[in-house]
Amino acid sequence: MDGSSKEEEDSAFTNISLADDKEHSSRILYPRPKSLLPKMMNADMDVDAENQVELEEKTRLINQVLELQHTLEDLSARVDAVKEENLKLKSENQVLGQYIENLMSASSVFQTTDTKSKRK
């Protein structure tokens, strides 16, 4: 190993000696949690924030879909009611039309007369 990689290793790990004699001691390298923890926490917080945003978006979309379903149900019910009302009104119009026609045929005011035959 060259000197620069040794320095990088020392900056990323904590050196713990297992013996009093530095020349014959074994070394165990442990990662320094201080340098990694903020990155991991930031990554976790970013993931949590993304998940929260996704969850909020899904919830908003679900609520919007439910609202649209209710609106569609209301409109469908209104269309059915208007169709029924339309049929009733058509029926009433036919009855009234027949009634008016009968009145007109029974009334002398609406009878067609031949004016030439009356004058002679």
C-alpha positions as CSV (number, residue, x, y, z in Angstrom):
1,M,0.0,0.0,0.0
2,D,1.2,3.5,-0.8
3,G,1.1,6.4,1.7
4,S,-2.0,8.1,0.3
5,S,-4.2,5.0,0.5
6,K,-3.0,4.4,4.1
7,E,-4.1,8.0,5.0
8,E,-7.5,7.4,3.4
9,E,-7.9,4.1,5.3
10,D,-6.9,5.9,8.6
11,S,-9.4,8.7,8.0
12,A,-12.3,6.2,7.3
13,F,-11.6,3.7,10.1
14,T,-10.7,3.7,13.8
15,N,-7.6,1.8,14.6
16,I,-7.9,-0.4,17.7
17,S,-4.7,-2.1,18.9
18,L,-5.0,-5.5,20.5
19,A,-1.6,-5.5,22.2
20,D,0.7,-3.2,24.1
21,D,3.6,-3.8,21.7
22,K,2.9,-1.7,18.6
23,E,5.3,-3.6,16.4
24,H,3.7,-7.0,17.0
25,S,0.2,-6.0,17.5
26,S,-2.8,-7.0,15.4
27,R,-5.0,-4.3,14.1
28,I,-8.8,-4.4,13.8
29,L,-10.3,-1.6,11.7
30,Y,-13.8,-0.5,12.6
31,P,-15.7,2.0,10.4
32,R,-16.3,5.3,12.0
33,P,-20.0,5.7,12.4
34,K,-19.9,9.4,12.7
35,S,-18.8,9.9,9.1
36,L,-21.2,7.3,7.7
37,L,-24.2,7.9,9.9
38,P,-25.2,11.3,8.5
39,K,-25.0,10.0,5.0
40,M,-27.2,7.0,6.0
41,M,-29.6,9.2,7.9
42,N,-29.8,11.7,5.0
43,A,-30.5,8.8,2.6
44,D,-33.1,7.4,5.0
45,M,-34.7,10.8,5.5
46,D,-34.7,11.3,1.7
47,V,-36.4,7.9,1.2
48,D,-38.8,8.6,4.0
49,A,-39.6,12.0,2.5
50,E,-40.1,10.5,-0.9
51,N,-42.3,7.8,0.6
52,Q,-44.3,10.4,2.5
53,V,-44.7,12.4,-0.7
54,E,-45.8,9.3,-2.6
55,L,-48.2,8.4,0.2
56,E,-49.7,11.9,0.2
57,E,-50.0,11.8,-3.6
58,K,-51.7,8.4,-3.5
59,T,-54.1,9.5,-0.8
60,R,-54.9,12.7,-2.7
61,L,-55.6,10.7,-5.9
62,I,-57.7,8.1,-4.0
63,N,-59.8,10.9,-2.5
64,Q,-60.2,12.6,-5.9
65,V,-61.3,9.3,-7.5
66,L,-63.8,8.7,-4.7
67,E,-65.2,12.2,-5.1
68,L,-65.5,11.7,-8.9
69,Q,-67.3,8.4,-8.3
70,H,-69.8,10.1,-6.0
71,T,-70.2,12.9,-8.5
72,L,-70.8,10.3,-11.3
73,E,-73.3,8.5,-9.2
74,D,-75.2,11.8,-8.5
75,L,-75.2,12.7,-12.1
76,S,-76.4,9.3,-13.1
77,A,-79.2,9.5,-10.6
78,R,-80.1,13.0,-12.0
79,V,-80.1,11.7,-15.6
80,D,-82.5,8.9,-14.5
81,A,-84.8,11.4,-12.8
82,V,-84.8,13.7,-15.8
83,K,-85.6,10.8,-18.1
84,E,-88.6,9.9,-15.9
85,E,-89.8,13.5,-15.8
86,N,-89.4,13.7,-19.6
87,L,-91.6,10.6,-20.1
88,K,-94.3,12.0,-17.7
89,L,-94.3,15.3,-19.5
90,K,-94.6,13.7,-22.9
91,S,-97.5,11.7,-21.7
92,E,-99.2,14.8,-20.2
93,N,-98.5,16.6,-23.5
94,Q,-100.2,13.9,-25.5
95,V,-103.3,13.9,-23.1
96,L,-103.5,17.7,-23.3
97,G,-103.0,17.7,-27.1
98,Q,-105.9,15.2,-27.5
99,Y,-108.1,17.2,-25.1
100,I,-107.5,20.4,-27.0
101,E,-108.2,18.7,-30.3
102,N,-111.5,17.3,-28.9
103,L,-112.5,20.8,-27.6
104,M,-111.7,22.4,-30.9
105,S,-113.7,19.8,-32.9
106,A,-116.6,20.3,-30.6
107,S,-116.6,24.1,-30.7
108,S,-118.4,25.9,-33.5
109,V,-115.7,28.7,-33.4
110,F,-113.1,26.3,-34.8
111,Q,-115.4,24.7,-37.4
112,T,-114.5,25.4,-40.9
113,T,-117.3,27.0,-42.8
114,D,-117.9,27.6,-46.4
115,T,-118.4,31.4,-46.6
116,K,-119.6,31.4,-50.2
117,S,-122.5,29.1,-49.6
118,K,-123.8,31.3,-46.7
119,R,-123.8,34.4,-48.9
120,K,-125.9,33.0,-51.7
